């Protein structure tokens, strides 16, 4: 079972890798990864359709 901290770390790593793949520098990729984790934390407290998945890094990147 994943803990909240492990999920946040995994999300951070995925978002960081995605941003690097999009051509961002390390500093901007780190910033984006932090923003992505914040979005996930904000959405965790929202009441929404239960089967709706968390947004992907791509979806957050575009918005």
C-alpha positions in Angstrom: 0.0 0.0 0.0 1.3 3.4 -0.9 1.4 6.2 1.7 0.4 9.7 0.8 4.1 10.7 1.0 5.0 7.9 -1.5 2.3 9.0 -3.9 3.4 12.6 -3.7 7.0 11.6 -4.4 6.0 9.4 -7.3 3.8 12.2 -8.7 6.7 14.6 -8.3 9.1 12.3 -10.1 6.7 11.7 -13.0 5.9 15.4 -13.4 9.6 16.3 -13.3 10.4 13.7 -16.0 7.5 14.9 -18.1 8.6 18.5 -17.9 12.2 17.5 -18.9 10.9 15.6 -21.8 9.0 18.7 -22.9 12.3 20.6 -23.1 12.2 22.5 -19.8 15.4 23.1 -17.9 15.9 21.4 -14.5 14.8 24.5 -12.6 11.6 24.9 -14.5 10.9 21.1 -14.4 11.3 21.2 -10.6 8.9 24.1 -10.4 6.4 22.3 -12.5 6.7 19.1 -10.5 6.0 21.1 -7.3 2.9 22.8 -8.9 1.7 19.4 -10.1 1.9 17.9 -6.6 0.0 20.9 -5.3 -2.8 20.4 -7.8 -3.1 16.8 -6.7 -3.2 17.8 -3.1 -5.9 20.4 -3.8 -8.0 17.9 -5.8 -7.7 15.3 -3.0 -10.0 17.4 -0.9 -12.6 18.1 -3.6 -15.9 16.3 -3.8 -16.1 14.9 -7.4 -17.2 11.9 -9.3 -15.5 9.0 -7.4 -14.2 7.3 -10.5 -12.6 10.4 -12.0 -8.8 9.9 -12.1 -6.3 12.4 -10.9 -5.1 14.7 -13.7 -2.0 13.6 -15.5 1.1 15.8 -15.8 0.1 16.4 -19.4 -3.3 17.7 -18.4 -1.8 20.1 -15.9 0.9 21.2 -18.3 -1.7 22.2 -20.9 -3.9 24.1 -18.5 
